[in-house]
Structures are given as C-alpha cells and as structure tokens.
C-alpha cells in the first residue's frame, strides 16, 4: 500500500457492520473506519427489528456505542449507497470496503392470492411497529378478527405476541407512537401461527416459545393430536435439547385448559398455505395438511397430503425467511440471495476469483441465519481475511476523511454523524422517561434531520 493509515469503508451500520468496525480498530492503531448507512440512525436490526418488548436484547447497543465513539471510527448516516456514493468511488477513497447491508427483502409464498390487500410480509409489520422510516405510512387491516402468521420462527412469534398483547402492555415499550392507537383499535381475536413441519422442527427459541405461554391477554391453543410425533421427530428430540424442550412446552400448552382470555393464539403444525381467498382483500386462507418424509441426510421434508381446510383470516403475515438484494456494482448470487465470497472476500461470481479490496459480512454474506451475536464471529472472520490481504493502493489525495466529505457535500448529502445520533438518542430517551417508557422514537428522516439542524 502506498498510504497509511489503512482506510476501510463499512457499508451498513447494523450489528455486522459495527462488529466489523470494532474488530478493525481493536488492536490495530493504523486502521480508520467510516461506517456508512442510508438511515440517519445506526444499529440497524437492533433498532428496527428487535421486538419493542425485548429491551434486554437491545442493551447490546452499549457495545455498539463504544465503537461509534471510537476516535478512529466515523459514522456517516443518511448516505445511501448507489445513490450518494458508488462502489467505484468507495474503492477510490478506501483501501477496502466491507458490505454489511443485511437481507432487505422477504421470501414469498408464491401462492394464488398472495397479492391481495391484507397480505403482507411480517418484516413490514415489524418495521412499522418499530418505527422504521420506510414503513411509517404502512396500513394493516387491524379491524380483522383473525390473522394468519405463516412461519414458526422467532419473527413469527414476535408479531404474534405483539398482536396478542394489550395496549396497556405495549404502551410501556418503545413501540412506535403511530402503532399504538392502531393496535388499540384492533379487533383481532384469533391469531393462527402456521408451520409446514411438526412441533419438533419449530425454528423458534425456547425462550420465545415460553413467552407465548405467559401472555396475559391471550390463551394458547395447541391441538393434542398435533403432539403425536412420527419416529424421525421422536429421534430428533433425543439429539436436540432445544427441540426436546420446545416439544415439552408445546405439550404443556396442549394440556392447559383455556381461561377465556380476550384473544387466542393457535399454534398449528404440518400445514402449508396453498391459496389466499378474497375478491380484493384477504378473506380466508386455504391450508393443506402435510406429512413428514425423511430425505437424504436425515432432513424431514413436508409433503402435501391433498387434505385441505379453509381458515377465515382478514390479515396474512408471511414470515418464511429473508433474502438479500443485489447492490449496484457488486456481484450477487441470485440462487442464495447473497454476495458470493470466500472467507469474506467478495468473488466476481459464485466460485469465482476475489475482487481486490472488496469484502462482505453479516446476512448478505451467509444468509439470514443465527442471532444478533452470530454476526460478531462472522465479522471477525471477514476482518481477519482483510488484514491478511495485500490491499490495492489508493491516490493519496483521496485517502483522507476530507476527500469523502467534499464528495458528499458536492452532492448535497446531509451527513448525520454520531454526534447527531447521540443528541437524537438523548431526545428519545428523555421523552421516554417522561412517559415511563424506554424511549419515544423519532420515526421520519426529516424529523431526524430537523433535530440535527440538517433539514433543507
């Protein structure tokens, strides 16, 4: 390299990006990092994905705050990759770029009726009630009496729990202000969580599942017949402590008498949605009964039996997985929905050769798997690879913070710094303290920029 210090741009200031920035500057005095995010606020999924009633999980932001405050880390918020700055420009101003943009889209069900009004991704609903600026104007038919949640992962459990809780419970959280009155007027009585495989194959964690049983506003309904396991599922319980514990909890749900609470959460297994019914809006969902069939490697596939039933529902929320989206100027593996890589080095194509100075971390690297903490080891692997490599030299005139500042200023970009974020954070926390809540979120980019004195 022709110039020091080593300059690295990290695109995406969520968990993976912040862990990457931490690993880059920790013990490496010759590395400086610019964290770039299209939103003014950092922390990504922790701010906009973690459920508002899960404040303990959000405490990880204390670690991220130390990284954001580090003297060799800058936060450049409100800077959109592909619009305000390109791959080529990043490569010209930094020795290396790490893409850590997560998985921004959802997998579809690919069934008839999926595009009807009232059919949404769970991600939209989560982002809406968490105050993500892109989703504040979303509308959901909460006048529905029945909701179908497709999926048996933690996100499905989260949206089910939020729908089942009373407003008295939710108003003590940092749920977005616009979501509270909408949920207060909710007519929801029945929430169906639908899984294509059996109780032993649920993707929820034991902690999340147990929380459902603690709902004060909703009974949990599990058909005892669904708890009769096939031989392969029974064997799985012997091999997996988590699966065994989950089935134990589900059995306890199936044996517990209903208490007549205002809402009911129905956990259904071995069913797949095959059609959503309605003229212009969702009216019901057609489910096909499945059986489990063991495949090579022991995987238990859900196979339709042809037996069908219709479940009334006026709102459908699919939670069947996330998917990455292509970035301008960066290779993409459409099959996996990720950026092709080798130990974090971006490849020019799946199975191809590394692109010098380009790296990837987080969900856009490995797919949407693991928990928030999983991103730390993932990011450290990428950073270890980066620091081992011979990186391309850059023009000394462009190898400075001022050079990138001038480029963004010339384009009229109003950069939201970590100082701006700290001030906004204090405003939100103070407003929350006054209301007996963790925080009251500012939910539009304009309001964030106004708070920082950056609004046009």
MOBELGI-V186146 format. One record per backbone hydrogen bond with DSSP energy under -1.0 kcal/mol. NH is the residue of the N-H (numbers start at 0). CO is the residue of the C=O. If there is no record, write none. Layout:
NH_CO, NH_CO
//
This chain:
5_29, 7_31, 8_95, 9_33, 10_97, 11_35, 17_13, 18_14, 19_15, 20_16, 21_17, 22_18, 23_19, 24_20, 25_21, 27_24, 30_27, 31_5, 32_71, 33_7, 34_73, 35_9, 36_75, 42_12, 45_42, 47_43, 48_44, 49_44, 53_50, 58_55, 59_56, 60_57, 61_58, 62_59, 63_59, 64_60, 65_61, 66_62, 67_63, 68_64, 69_66, 72_69, 73_32, 75_34, 76_415, 77_38, 78_36, 81_84, 82_79, 83_79, 84_79, 89_85, 90_86, 91_87, 92_88, 93_89, 94_6, 95_6, 96_356, 97_8, 98_358, 99_10, 104_322, 106_320, 113_110, 115_112, 116_279, 118_115, 119_315, 121_317, 124_120, 125_121, 126_122, 127_123, 128_124, 129_125, 130_127, 131_126, 134_131, 137_134, 141_139, 143_140, 146_189, 147_314, 148_191, 149_316, 150_193, 156_152, 157_153, 158_154, 159_155, 160_156, 161_157, 162_158, 163_159, 164_160, 169_165, 170_166, 171_168, 172_169, 175_128, 178_175, 179_175, 182_178, 183_179, 184_180, 185_182, 186_141, 188_144, 189_144, 190_263, 191_146, 192_265, 193_148, 194_267, 200_197, 201_198, 202_151, 203_151, 208_204, 209_205, 210_206, 211_207, 213_210, 214_211, 218_262, 220_264, 225_222, 226_223, 227_224, 233_229, 234_230, 235_231, 236_232, 239_235, 243_239, 244_240, 245_241, 246_242, 247_243, 248_244, 249_245, 250_246, 251_247, 252_248, 253_249, 254_250, 262_216, 263_188, 264_218, 265_190, 266_220, 267_192, 269_196, 270_194, 271_287, 273_285, 274_285, 275_111, 276_283, 281_116, 282_276, 283_276, 284_310, 285_274, 286_308, 287_271, 288_306, 289_269, 290_302, 292_300, 294_298, 297_294, 300_292, 302_290, 304_288, 308_286, 310_284, 312_282, 313_145, 315_117, 316_147, 317_119, 318_149, 322_104, 323_336, 329_326, 332_337, 336_332, 337_332, 338_363, 341_344, 344_341, 345_357, 346_339, 347_352, 351_348, 354_345, 357_354, 358_96, 359_343, 360_98, 364_361, 365_361, 366_362, 368_366, 373_370, 374_371, 375_372, 377_373, 378_374, 379_375, 380_376, 381_377, 382_378, 383_379, 384_380, 385_381, 386_382, 388_384, 397_394, 399_397, 403_399, 404_400, 405_401, 406_402, 407_403, 408_404, 409_405, 411_408, 412_407, 414_412, 415_76, 420_416, 421_417, 422_418, 423_419, 424_420, 425_421, 426_422, 427_423, 428_424, 429_425, 430_426, 431_427, 432_428, 433_429, 436_431, 439_427, 447_443, 448_444, 449_445, 450_446, 451_447, 452_449, 453_448
//
